[in-house]
């Protein structure tokens, strides 16, 4: 297994562990956030083109909308854009 694949698998595992812990502690906000992102490392591992990364963003946007996390995602994107300027 390459280091790249290992990093993605570790990130996915960490997000799953956070989701489980949040569920046990009844922390809905953290659970929803970890649930939103826990499959993304697997998508990143397969993505190679800008188009594929755009599809990942679109997947995140759709999942965020379904899970009531669209405001969080929009706010996070705004903060990242502000910090990049």
Contact map, one row per residue, 1 for C-alpha under 8 A:
1110110000000000000000000000000000000000000000000000000000000000000000000000000000000
1111110000000000000000000000000000000000000000000000000000000000000000000000000000000
1111111000000000000000000000000000000000000000000000000000000000000000000000000000000
0111111100000000000000000000000000000000000010000000000000000000000000000000000000000
1111111110000000000000000000000000000000000010000000000000000000000000000000000000000
1111111111000000000000000000000000000000000000000000000000000000000000000000000000000
0011111111100000000000000000000000000000000000000000000000000000000000000000000000000
0001111111110000000000000000000000000000110110000000000000000000000000000000000000000
0000111111111000000000000000000000000000110000000000000000000000000000000000000000000
0000011111111100000000000000000000000000000000000000000000000000000000000000000000000
0000001111111110000000000000000000000000100000000000000000000000000000000000000000000
0000000111111111000000000000000000000111110000000000000000000000000000000000000000000
0000000011111111100000000000000000000100000000000000000000000000000000000000000000000
0000000001111111110000000000000000000000000000000000000000000000000000000000000000000
0000000000111111111000000000000001101100000000000000000000000000000000000000000000000
0000000000011111111100000000000001100100000000000000000000000000000000000000000000000
0000000000001111111110000000000000000000000000000000000000000000000000000000000000000
0000000000000111111111000000011001000000000000000000000000000000000000000000000000000
0000000000000011111111100000011101100000000000000000000000000000000000000000000000000
0000000000000001111111110000001000000000000000000000000000000000000000000000000000000
0000000000000000111111111000001000000000000000000000000000000000000000000000000000000
0000000000000000011111111111011000000000000000000000000000000000000000000000000000000
0000000000000000001111111111001000000000000000000000000000000000000000000000000000000
0000000000000000000111111110000000000000000000000000000000000000000000000000000000000
0000000000000000000011111110000000000000000000000000000000000000000000000000000000000
0000000000000000000001111111000000000000000000000000000000000000000000000000000000000
0000000000000000000001111111111000000000000000000000000000000000000000000000000000000
0000000000000000000001100111111100000000000000000000000000000000000000000000000000000
0000000000000000000000000011111110000000000000000000000000000000000000000000000000000
0000000000000000011001000011111111000000000000000000000000000000000000000000000000000
0000000000000000011111100011111111100000000000000000000000000000000000000000000000000
0000000000000000001000000001111111110000000000000000000000000000001010000000000000000
0000000000000000000000000000111111111000000000000000000000000000000010000000000000000
0000000000000011011000000000011111111100000000000000000000000000000000000000000000000
0000000000000011001000000000001111111110000000000000000000000000000000000000000000000
0000000000000000000000000000000111111110000000000000000000010011001000000000000000000
0000000000000010000000000000000011111111100000000000000000010000000000000000000000000
0000000000011011000000000000000001111111100000000000000000000000000000000000000000000
0000000000010000000000000000000000111111111000000000000000000000000000000000000000000
0000000000010000000000000000000000001111111100000000000100000000000000000000000000000
0000000110110000000000000000000000001111111110000000000000000000000000000000000000000
0000000110010000000000000000000000000011111111000000000000000000000000000000000000000
0000000000000000000000000000000000000011111111100000000100000000000000000000000000000
0000000100000000000000000000000000000001111111100000100100000000000000000000000000000
0001100100000000000000000000000000000000111111100000000000000000000000000000000000000
0000000000000000000000000000000000000000011111110000000000000000000000000000000000000
0000000000000000000000000000000000000000001111111001100000000000000000000000000000000
0000000000000000000000000000000000000000000001111101100000000000000000000000000000000
0000000000000000000000000000000000000000000000111111100000000000000000000000000000000
0000000000000000000000000000000000000000000000011111110000000000000000000000000000000
0000000000000000000000000000000000000000000000001111111000000000000000000000000000000
0000000000000000000000000000000000000000000000111111111100000000000000000000000000000
0000000000000000000000000000000000000000000100111111111110000000000000000000000000000
0000000000000000000000000000000000000000000000000111111111000000000000000000000000000
0000000000000000000000000000000000000000000000000011111111100000000000000000000000000
0000000000000000000000000000000000000001001100000001111111110000000000000000000000000
0000000000000000000000000000000000000000000000000000111111111000000000000000000000000
0000000000000000000000000000000000000000000000000000011111111100000000000000000000000
0000000000000000000000000000000000000000000000000000001111111110000000000000000000000
0000000000000000000000000000000000011000000000000000000111111111000000000000000000000
0000000000000000000000000000000000000000000000000000000011111111100001001000000000000
0000000000000000000000000000000000000000000000000000000001111111110000000000000000000
0000000000000000000000000000000000010000000000000000000000111111111000000000000000000
0000000000000000000000000000000000010000000000000000000000011111111111001000000000000
0000000000000000000000000000000000000000000000000000000000001111111111000000000000000
0000000000000000000000000000000000000000000000000000000000000111111110000000000000000
0000000000000000000000000000000100010000000000000000000000000011111111000000000000000
0000000000000000000000000000000000000000000000000000000000000001111111100000000000000
0000000000000000000000000000000110000000000000000000000000000001111111111000000000000
0000000000000000000000000000000000000000000000000000000000001001101111111100000000000
0000000000000000000000000000000000000000000000000000000000000000000111111110000000000
0000000000000000000000000000000000000000000000000000000000000000000011111111000000000
0000000000000000000000000000000000000000000000000000000000001001000011111111100000000
0000000000000000000000000000000000000000000000000000000000000000000001111111110000000
0000000000000000000000000000000000000000000000000000000000000000000000111111111000000
0000000000000000000000000000000000000000000000000000000000000000000000011111111100000
0000000000000000000000000000000000000000000000000000000000000000000000001111111110000
0000000000000000000000000000000000000000000000000000000000000000000000000111111111000
0000000000000000000000000000000000000000000000000000000000000000000000000011111111100
0000000000000000000000000000000000000000000000000000000000000000000000000001111111110
0000000000000000000000000000000000000000000000000000000000000000000000000000111111111
0000000000000000000000000000000000000000000000000000000000000000000000000000011111111
0000000000000000000000000000000000000000000000000000000000000000000000000000001111111
0000000000000000000000000000000000000000000000000000000000000000000000000000000111111
0000000000000000000000000000000000000000000000000000000000000000000000000000000011111
